[in-house]
Amino acid sequence: MTPLVLPPRLRPGATIGIAAISGPVRPDRLAGGVSALERRGYRVVLARNVRARRGFLAGSDRERAEGYRELLRNPEVDAIFFARGGYGASRILAELSPAEIAARPLIHLGSSDLTALFAYLRTWSNLASFYGPMPAVSMAREEGLDWEAVLAGARPEPHSFEENEVLAGGVGEGPLVGGCLSLVAALAGTPEAVDARDAVFFWEDVREPAYRLDRMLTQLERSGTLDRLQAMVIGSISPGARGGGESPEAATAWLADRFAGAPFPVVRGFPAGHLRRTRTLPLGIPVRLDAERRVLEFLGPGVA
């Protein structure tokens, strides 16, 4: 198996490029995120399309891809953060070059729609990526986030679960894979399909009713995506926002029923995903879920 490629760690005063390969970016939120990074001593370079708007996208496919690729090629850029999610990352994958990414294996930080790009990075360049906060979403509004420590080389802190957050017992270990469930399901059958064999699968989503989440999980099971899965970690979900008033209690009951008797450990409630105070997850690094001790441990850093 090809070894996982760890990008160089983020150092004080580094230059951070901000890309927009998904939805259009709100200027006020972008400005807040840039200011927050500059207050921490970082220099910021914006992709040329970061303020573009073309319907529900931050510019055309070509503009979004080239804006990202220019940051990749810029020798002054030390890391790439993605302004926001939304939709559109999967549309630019055909415009990318694995060799170009491998030539400069930079930190990539984002979440939600960036699940598609991160799956591409893992498939074609075996590059670790970081599922976490984004400059035009939560980075400017929240203090105490762990992204800076994790990108600087700290091993993410273990997380302990409450007893009622354990849906199936056991112990599982493997590389952490996954992201936003709707994107992972949409990748099934594509060259960038997430491979959860012998892995720990993390998923989260937002504004999806429970029946749609259930359908996505079933699709992943039927497509073989979850074959030989070692463990499952469920992040933030808020089902029912589009589906007619499902309560948190109903969602909890659905999850308990869905994973009762699962052949691998399953926990819910990990504080990552569409949250203001989201944890930062290094995708690709090994983790260990011990549902008997109710703890998720990260077995190494995500950077070199």
C-alpha positions in Angstrom: 0.0 0.0 0.0 1.3 3.5 -0.9 2.2 5.4 2.3 0.0 8.3 3.2 1.6 11.7 2.2 1.6 14.2 5.1 1.9 17.8 4.1 4.4 20.1 5.8 3.1 21.6 9.1 1.8 25.1 9.4 4.4 27.4 10.8 4.0 30.9 12.4 3.8 33.6 9.8 3.0 31.1 7.0 1.2 32.2 3.8 -2.4 30.8 3.5 -4.1 30.7 0.2 -7.9 30.9 0.3 -9.7 29.0 -2.5 -13.3 29.0 -3.6 -14.2 25.9 -5.6 -17.8 25.5 -4.4 -20.6 28.1 -3.7 -20.3 31.9 -3.9 -18.6 33.5 -0.9 -20.2 36.3 1.2 -17.8 39.2 1.1 -18.4 40.2 4.8 -17.8 36.7 6.1 -14.7 36.3 3.9 -13.3 39.6 5.2 -13.9 38.4 8.8 -12.0 35.2 8.1 -9.1 37.0 6.5 -8.9 39.4 9.4 -8.9 36.5 11.9 -6.0 34.9 10.1 -4.0 38.1 9.8 -4.5 38.8 13.5 -2.8 35.4 14.1 0.2 36.6 12.1 -0.5 34.8 8.8 -0.3 36.3 5.4 -3.3 35.6 3.2 -3.5 35.2 -0.6 -6.9 35.0 -2.3 -7.7 32.9 -5.3 -8.6 35.2 -8.2 -12.2 33.9 -8.3 -12.9 34.1 -4.6 -15.4 36.9 -5.0 -17.0 35.6 -8.2 -20.6 34.6 -8.4 -22.2 32.5 -11.2 -25.5 31.3 -9.9 -24.9 28.8 -7.1 -21.2 28.7 -7.9 -18.1 30.9 -7.2 -17.5 31.2 -10.9 -17.4 28.8 -13.8 -15.8 25.4 -13.5 -12.7 26.6 -15.2 -12.4 29.7 -13.1 -12.8 27.8 -9.8 -10.4 25.1 -10.9 -7.8 27.5 -12.1 -8.1 29.7 -9.0 -7.3 26.7 -6.8 -4.5 25.5 -9.1 -2.8 28.9 -9.1 -2.6 28.7 -5.3 -1.1 25.2 -5.7 1.6 26.5 -8.1 2.4 29.6 -6.1 5.7 28.9 -4.3 4.8 31.4 -1.6 1.6 29.6 -0.5 2.2 27.2 2.4 -1.4 25.9 2.9 -4.8 26.2 1.2 -8.0 26.9 3.2 -11.3 26.7 1.4 -13.6 29.7 1.9 -16.9 27.8 2.2 -18.7 24.7 1.0 -22.1 24.6 -0.7 -21.8 22.7 -4.0 -19.5 22.5 -7.0 -16.2 20.8 -5.9 -17.0 17.6 -7.7 -17.5 19.5 -11.0 -13.9 20.6 -11.1 -12.2 17.2 -10.4 -11.7 16.5 -14.1 -9.8 19.8 -14.4 -7.2 18.8 -11.7 -3.8 17.2 -12.1 -2.6 14.6 -9.5 1.0 15.3 -10.5 0.5 19.0 -9.8 -0.9 18.2 -6.4 1.9 15.7 -5.6 4.5 18.2 -6.6 3.4 20.5 -3.7 1.5 18.4 -1.1 0.1 21.3 0.9 -2.3 21.4 3.8 -5.9 21.5 2.6 -8.5 22.6 5.2 -12.2 22.6 4.6 -15.4 20.6 5.1 -18.9 19.9 3.7 -18.7 20.1 -0.1 -14.9 19.8 0.1 -15.5 16.1 0.9 -15.3 15.5 -2.9 -11.9 17.2 -3.3 -10.5 15.4 -0.3 -11.6 12.1 -1.7 -9.8 13.1 -5.0 -6.6 13.9 -3.0 -6.7 10.6 -1.2 -7.4 8.6 -4.4 -4.9 10.1 -6.8 -2.2 11.6 -4.5 -2.7 9.7 -1.2 -2.5 13.1 0.5 -3.9 13.6 4.0 -6.4 16.5 4.3 -8.2 18.2 7.1 -11.9 18.3 7.7 -12.6 21.4 9.7 -13.6 25.1 9.9 -13.5 27.4 6.9 -12.6 31.1 6.8 -15.9 32.4 5.5 -18.0 30.2 7.7 -16.9 29.8 11.4 -13.2 30.7 11.6 -13.8 34.4 12.1 -16.6 34.0 14.6 -15.3 31.3 17.0 -12.4 31.3 19.3 -10.9 28.2 20.8 -11.0 26.1 17.6 -8.3 23.4 17.4 -7.4 23.9 13.7 -4.2 25.9 14.4 -2.7 23.4 16.8 -3.6 20.4 14.6 -2.1 22.0 11.5 1.0 22.9 13.4 1.7 19.3 14.3 -0.2 18.5 17.5 -2.0 15.1 17.7 -5.7 15.9 18.0 -7.0 15.5 21.5 -8.9 12.2 22.3 -12.7 12.5 22.6 -14.8 10.8 25.2 -18.4 9.9 24.5 -21.3 9.7 26.8 -22.8 6.3 27.5 -25.9 7.0 25.5 -23.8 8.0 22.5 -22.5 4.5 22.0 -24.7 2.7 19.5 -22.7 -0.5 19.1 -19.8 -1.8 21.2 -16.4 -3.1 20.3 -13.0 -1.7 19.3 -12.0 -0.7 15.8 -8.8 0.9 14.3 -7.9 2.2 10.9 -7.3 5.3 8.8 -10.0 7.9 9.2 -12.1 8.4 6.0 -15.4 10.1 5.1 -16.9 13.6 5.4 -20.3 14.9 4.6 -22.6 11.9 4.1 -24.4 13.3 1.1 -21.1 13.9 -0.7 -19.8 10.5 0.2 -22.9 8.9 -1.2 -22.7 11.0 -4.4 -19.1 9.8 -4.9 -20.2 6.1 -4.9 -19.6 4.6 -8.4 -17.1 7.4 -9.4 -13.3 7.1 -9.6 -13.1 9.0 -6.3 -15.5 6.8 -4.3 -14.5 6.7 -0.7 -12.9 3.4 0.3 -13.8 2.4 3.9 -12.3 -1.0 3.8 -10.3 -1.6 7.0 -11.0 2.0 7.9 -12.9 4.1 10.5 -15.7 6.0 8.7 -16.7 9.5 9.9 -19.8 11.1 8.6 -22.0 14.1 9.3 -24.6 16.2 7.5 -27.0 19.0 7.9 -30.7 19.8 7.0 -31.3 16.2 5.9 -34.4 14.3 7.2 -33.7 10.9 8.7 -35.1 8.9 5.8 -32.6 10.6 3.4 -29.7 9.9 5.7 -30.9 6.3 5.9 -31.1 6.1 2.1 -27.6 7.4 1.8 -26.2 4.9 4.3 -28.1 2.1 2.5 -26.6 3.2 -0.8 -23.1 3.0 0.7 -23.7 -0.4 2.1 -25.2 -1.7 -1.2 -22.3 -0.2 -3.2 -19.7 -2.0 -1.1 -18.3 1.3 0.2 -18.6 0.1 3.8 -17.3 -3.4 3.3 -14.8 -4.5 6.0 -15.5 -1.3 7.9 -13.8 -1.3 11.3 -15.7 1.5 13.1 -18.1 4.4 12.5 -18.0 7.8 14.1 -21.1 10.0 13.5 -20.6 13.8 13.8 -23.2 16.5 13.8 -26.6 15.9 12.2 -29.7 18.0 12.3 -32.3 15.9 10.4 -35.8 17.2 9.8 -35.0 20.8 8.8 -36.5 20.0 5.3 -38.6 17.1 6.4 -41.4 18.3 8.6 -40.3 18.7 12.1 -38.4 15.7 13.2 -37.1 16.2 16.7 -33.6 15.5 18.0 -35.2 12.7 20.1 -36.6 11.1 16.9 -33.2 11.3 15.2 -31.5 9.7 18.2 -34.1 6.9 18.2 -33.5 6.3 14.5 -29.8 6.1 14.9 -30.1 3.7 17.8 -32.4 1.4 15.8 -30.3 1.7 12.6 -27.1 0.5 14.2 -28.4 -1.9 16.9 -26.3 -5.0 16.5 -23.8 -3.5 14.1 -20.8 -5.8 13.6 -18.4 -2.8 14.3 -18.4 -0.1 17.0 -20.6 2.9 16.3 -20.7 6.2 18.3 -22.6 9.4 17.7 -22.1 13.0 18.9 -18.5 13.7 17.8 -18.3 17.5 17.7 -17.4 17.9 14.1 -19.3 18.9 10.9 -21.7 21.7 10.4 -21.0 23.2 13.8 -19.7 26.7 14.8 -17.2 25.0 17.1 -16.2 22.1 15.0 -13.2 19.9 15.7 -10.5 19.5 13.0 -10.1 15.9 11.7 -7.0 14.8 9.8 -8.4 12.4 7.1 -6.2 9.5 6.3 -4.3 9.2 9.7 -5.0 6.1 11.9 -7.5 6.4 14.7 -8.8 4.0 17.3 -12.4 3.8 18.5 -12.8 1.9 21.8 -16.6 1.9 22.4 -16.1 0.0 25.6 -14.0 2.8 27.1 -16.1 5.3 25.1 -13.1 7.1 23.6 -11.8 8.0 20.1 -8.0 8.3 19.9 -5.9 9.8 17.2 -2.8 7.7 16.7 -0.6 10.3 15.0 -0.4 13.8 13.7 -1.7 14.8 10.2 1.4 16.8 9.2 5.1 16.1 8.7 
